[in-house]
């Protein structure tokens, strides 16, 4: 829908400031986001890749992609995605934000029904936390998928989670000057729609699109990348694969993700300010940009972009 584009363009003047400030391991006084993982659904290293040195080199291992949102004024905290690494990620967020008596998030925003994005909900069940009434925000098909398929339906039946259906382009208020606006993006929809999000803070707006088929398809069916970047101060974007050829022996031309190099090429004529908004996330275990000192990361930085860092904090 174009409503989101109109809404953002009306308030576009608020997005002319420099990109949001970024800290590492600091306790902010305003609402902030924390990057909890940057890997593709299976993380890095992936199951079965027994020769991957990251099994012992944990500094280069990565959890699946997730963001945490904290409101220090109220002590509330939310998560974007419930990944297979949910336990470690919730611990990291809760430790950084300050431990509290409540042992579960105040809400979880899901993008879609691929394994790296929702399966961590299992830890809210009675076999683990035994949570009660954790709001889980989804589009309608995703809510139906969780309600009608076990073991997720048990979470609904036992009241461990409370499904809160989203409406496209309709903001979900979380607190004063803090809300989340969902929108639809084109991506494989075997079981559910696929959502992207705008996290609207008192000072900044941050976009989150961990999965998308192509920017060109989004141009023709929705808001489109250029308008999206004009409407936010920072954008975490799908960078699953760096370039064709990184998976030996496979033709990757039809993979349903924009190559990181394609995104950089598409934005090559953009202003330095626009490029600085782009942060790559959701990197497959084959993606060389997972290694901070790699030539690929250097090329990304030289082009004016960057790769997300686990643990980074963005004031909003």
Beta strands, then each sheet from edge to edge (+ up, - down):
strand 1: 22-24
strand 2: 32-37
strand 3: 66-71
strand 4: 76-80
strand 5: 108-109
strand 6: 134-138
strand 7: 161-165
strand 8: 171-175
strand 9: 178-184
strand 10: 195-200
strand 11: 205-209
strand 12: 234-238
strand 13: 278-281
strand 14: 306-307
strand 15: 312-315
sheet 1: 1+ 15- 2+ 3- 4+ 5+ 6+ 7+
sheet 2: 8+ 9- 10+ 11- 12- 13- 14-
end
